[in-house]
């Protein structure tokens, strides 16, 4: 039997991630797994989202195939590979509750960073390979655990003030490669189950529509008001996930 609450939350989550993939909602795609974690286990949410993300990545990379910064990818991708392997190695030792807590903390830090202009302190600094490799590794790790690699990626890339299309293209290529690299580990971890793949197949078209809609909206609509509302909503969600994670980890 289809759960209407699950379907509603899943469609909203995938649409937001799709819009984010196109560059319309910036890093708000980080809320995908946290939203899904409200209606299913965090690990299952991560497994279900991976095939959907790959479908969205394919569309986004095609749309921005001529607009991305290769130098950033060369700096960050080796670190992302290390972070991905670390996430795989630690997967067996991290419970669902810890995953949920990590998702909440990463989301909360992202919202704080967005509301308080901390990134401006980094603007104008010369490119640093160690700095980029470090944040690439954090992005790879958090992406592996819960598909929340956006905030660490942005900490290094946003201060460079790339043209919007180049930023979106660089983001698309980076996470397309990272997400593809997660397929083998996710398979061996049992995350690509029949149930998860069935849900993925159902939601993939929604994600593709979200990407295409995002590309269209980027050129036509200001999102200032949306950001003001959305960040507060995400803040509430992040606080809830941190509270629930802390409760499950330390109080049960």
C-alpha positions in Angstrom: 0.0 0.0 0.0 1.3 3.4 -1.0 1.9 5.8 2.0 0.7 9.3 0.9 2.8 11.0 3.6 5.9 9.2 2.3 5.2 10.0 -1.3 4.5 13.7 -0.5 7.7 14.1 1.5 9.8 12.2 -1.0 8.5 14.2 -4.0 9.2 17.5 -2.2 12.7 16.4 -1.2 13.6 15.2 -4.7 12.2 18.4 -6.3 14.3 20.5 -4.0 17.4 18.5 -4.7 16.7 18.7 -8.5 16.2 22.5 -8.3 19.5 22.7 -6.4 21.3 20.6 -8.9 20.4 23.2 -11.5 21.8 26.0 -9.4 18.4 27.5 -8.6 18.4 26.8 -4.8 22.1 26.8 -4.3 23.0 24.4 -1.5 19.5 23.7 -0.3 19.7 20.3 -1.9 21.3 19.4 1.4 17.8 19.0 2.9 17.1 15.9 0.7 18.1 13.2 3.1 17.1 15.1 6.2 13.6 15.5 4.8 13.4 11.8 3.8 14.8 10.9 7.3 11.5 12.1 8.7 9.6 9.2 6.9 12.2 6.5 6.6 15.6 5.4 8.1 18.5 7.7 7.2 20.5 4.9 5.7 17.7 3.8 3.5 17.1 7.4 2.5 20.7 7.7 1.4 20.5 4.5 -0.6 17.3 5.4 -2.3 18.6 8.8 -3.2 21.8 7.7 -5.0 20.2 6.5 -8.2 18.0 9.5 -8.3 21.0 11.8 -7.8 22.8 10.1 -10.7 19.9 10.7 -13.0 19.8 14.4 -12.0 23.6 14.6 -12.3 23.4 13.3 -15.9 20.9 16.0 -16.9 22.8 18.8 -15.0 26.2 17.8 -16.5 24.7 17.8 -20.0 23.0 21.2 -19.5 26.3 22.8 -18.2 28.7 20.6 -20.2 30.7 23.6 -21.5 30.7 25.6 -18.3 32.8 24.3 -15.4 36.1 25.0 -13.8 38.6 22.2 -14.3 41.2 23.6 -11.9 38.8 23.3 -9.0 37.9 19.7 -9.9 41.6 18.8 -10.0 42.1 20.2 -6.5 39.0 18.8 -4.8 38.4 15.4 -6.4 41.5 13.6 -5.0 40.4 14.7 -1.5 36.8 13.6 -2.3 38.1 10.1 -3.2 39.8 9.9 0.3 36.6 11.1 2.0 34.5 8.6 0.1 36.8 5.7 1.1 36.7 6.9 4.7 33.0 7.0 4.7 32.9 3.5 3.4 35.4 2.3 6.0 33.3 3.9 8.9 29.9 2.9 7.6 29.8 -0.3 9.6 30.6 1.5 12.8 28.1 4.3 12.5 24.5 3.6 13.6 21.4 5.1 11.9 21.1 7.5 14.9 24.6 8.8 14.5 24.0 9.2 10.7 20.9 11.2 11.6 22.8 13.4 14.1 25.6 14.0 11.5 23.0 15.0 8.9 21.5 17.4 11.4 24.8 18.9 12.4 25.9 19.4 8.8 22.6 20.9 7.9 22.7 23.2 10.9 26.2 24.4 10.1 25.1 25.1 6.6 22.2 27.2 7.7 24.3 29.2 10.2 26.9 29.8 7.5 24.2 31.0 5.1 22.6 33.3 7.6 25.8 34.7 8.9 28.2 35.9 6.2 31.1 33.9 7.4 32.2 33.0 3.9 33.1 36.7 3.2 36.1 36.3 5.5 37.5 33.8 2.9 36.9 36.0 -0.2 40.0 37.3 -1.9 42.3 34.6 -0.5 44.6 33.0 -3.1 43.6 29.5 -4.1 45.1 26.8 -1.8 45.4 23.2 -2.9 45.6 21.9 0.7 42.5 23.9 1.6 40.6 22.7 -1.4 41.8 19.1 -0.9 40.6 19.2 2.8 37.1 20.5 2.0 37.0 18.0 -0.9 37.6 15.2 1.5 34.9 16.5 3.9 32.5 16.8 1.0 33.3 13.3 -0.1 32.8 11.9 3.4 29.5 13.7 4.1 28.3 13.0 0.6 28.9 9.3 1.2 27.2 9.2 4.6 24.1 11.3 3.8 24.5 13.1 0.4 25.2 16.3 2.3 28.5 17.2 0.5 27.2 20.6 -0.7 28.2 22.8 2.3 31.9 21.7 2.5 32.1 22.0 -1.3 30.7 25.5 -1.1 33.1 26.7 1.6 35.9 26.3 -0.8 34.2 27.2 -4.1 31.8 30.1 -3.3 34.5 32.6 -2.2 35.9 32.3 -5.7 32.9 34.1 -7.1 32.5 32.1 -10.2 29.9 33.1 -12.8 26.7 31.4 -11.8 26.6 29.0 -14.8 30.3 28.0 -14.1 29.6 27.5 -10.5 26.6 25.3 -11.3 28.5 23.4 -13.9 31.5 22.8 -11.6 29.1 21.6 -8.8 27.4 19.3 -11.2 30.5 17.6 -12.6 32.1 17.3 -9.1 29.1 15.5 -7.6 28.4 13.5 -10.7 31.9 11.9 -10.3 31.5 11.6 -6.5 28.1 10.0 -6.7 29.2 7.6 -9.4 32.2 6.5 -7.2 29.7 5.6 -4.5 27.8 3.0 -6.5 30.2 0.1 -5.8 30.4 0.8 -2.0 26.7 1.3 -1.8 26.1 -2.0 -3.6 28.3 -4.0 -1.2 26.7 -2.2 1.8 23.3 -3.4 0.6 22.0 0.1 0.1 20.8 -0.6 -3.5 18.1 -3.0 -2.4 15.1 -3.9 -4.5 12.9 -1.7 -2.3 15.2 1.3 -2.5 15.6 0.9 -6.3 11.9 0.7 -6.7 11.4 4.0 -4.9 14.3 5.4 -6.9 12.7 4.5 -10.2 9.5 6.2 -9.0 11.3 9.4 -8.0 13.8 9.7 -10.8 11.4 11.5 -13.2 10.6 13.9 -10.4 14.2 14.7 -10.0 14.8 15.2 -13.7 11.8 17.6 -13.9 13.3 19.5 -10.9 16.6 19.9 -12.7 15.0 21.1 -15.9 12.6 23.4 -14.0 15.6 24.8 -12.1 17.6 25.6 -15.2 14.5 27.4 -16.6 13.9 29.3 -13.3 17.6 30.4 -12.9 17.2 32.6 -15.9 13.8 34.1 -15.0 13.0 34.3 -11.3 14.6 36.0 -8.3 14.9 33.7 -5.3 15.7 36.2 -2.6 12.4 35.9 -0.8 12.4 32.1 -1.2 15.9 32.0 0.5 14.7 34.1 3.4 11.8 31.7 4.0 13.6 28.5 3.1 16.6 29.0 5.4 14.4 29.4 8.4 12.5 26.3 7.6 15.7 24.4 7.1 16.9 25.7 10.4 13.9 24.3 12.2 14.4 21.0 10.4 18.1 20.9 11.3 17.4 21.6 15.0 14.8 18.8 15.0 17.2 16.3 13.5 20.0 17.3 15.9 17.6 16.9 18.8 16.3 13.5 17.5 19.9 12.3 16.8 21.1 13.4 20.3 18.1 11.7 21.9 18.6 8.4 20.0 22.4 8.3 20.5 22.8 9.5 24.1 19.4 9.0 25.8 18.3 5.6 24.6 
